[in-house]
Amino acid sequence: MIPFHKSIKCYRMFYGYKQEYLAYKLGIEQSNYCLRENGTTNFKDHEIEILKELFKIEIREEKI
């Protein structure tokens, strides 16, 4: 399974969005968005919901 932050980067690049745009949509600074996308910090739950809506994706949790 691909980590969430890596899949979001792929979606961002596919759609041609810049980090600045997604940071604006999430209400955070671009530098903070960069930390999240690189996996240094985690996306917050409400940010994940915004990204899911923006990219029209569904996040599934796999149970092991």
C-alpha positions as CSV (number, residue, x, y, z in Angstrom):
1,M,0.0,0.0,0.0
2,I,1.3,3.5,-0.9
3,P,1.6,5.9,2.0
4,F,-1.0,8.6,2.0
5,H,1.5,11.5,1.6
6,K,3.0,9.8,-1.5
7,S,-0.3,9.2,-3.1
8,I,-1.4,12.8,-2.5
9,K,1.8,14.0,-4.2
10,C,1.0,11.8,-7.2
11,Y,-2.5,13.2,-7.4
12,R,-1.2,16.7,-7.1
13,M,1.2,16.2,-9.9
14,F,-1.3,14.4,-12.1
15,Y,-3.8,17.3,-11.8
16,G,-1.0,19.9,-12.3
17,Y,-1.6,21.6,-8.9
18,K,1.2,23.4,-7.1
19,Q,1.9,23.0,-3.4
20,E,0.9,26.6,-2.9
21,Y,-2.6,25.9,-4.3
22,L,-3.2,22.9,-2.1
23,A,-1.8,24.7,0.9
24,Y,-4.3,27.5,0.2
25,K,-7.2,25.0,0.0
26,L,-6.1,23.5,3.3
27,G,-5.7,26.9,4.9
28,I,-2.0,26.3,5.8
29,E,1.4,27.8,4.6
30,Q,3.1,26.2,1.7
31,S,6.1,25.2,3.9
32,N,3.7,23.3,6.2
33,Y,2.1,21.6,3.2
34,C,5.5,20.5,2.0
35,L,6.3,18.9,5.4
36,R,3.0,16.9,5.2
37,E,3.5,15.9,1.6
38,N,7.1,14.7,2.3
39,G,5.8,12.7,5.3
40,T,7.7,14.7,7.9
41,T,4.4,15.6,9.6
42,N,1.0,14.0,9.2
43,F,-2.1,15.5,7.4
44,K,-4.8,16.3,9.9
45,D,-8.2,14.6,9.7
46,H,-10.0,17.6,8.3
47,E,-7.2,18.2,5.8
48,I,-7.6,14.6,4.6
49,E,-11.3,15.2,4.1
50,I,-10.6,18.3,2.0
51,L,-8.1,16.4,-0.2
52,K,-10.5,13.5,-0.6
53,E,-13.1,15.8,-1.9
54,L,-10.8,17.8,-4.1
55,F,-9.3,14.7,-5.8
56,K,-12.5,12.6,-5.6
57,I,-10.8,9.8,-3.9
58,E,-11.7,7.3,-1.2
59,I,-9.3,6.4,1.5
60,R,-9.6,2.8,2.7
61,E,-8.0,1.3,5.8
62,E,-6.8,-2.2,5.5
63,K,-7.2,-4.4,8.5
64,I,-4.3,-6.9,9.1
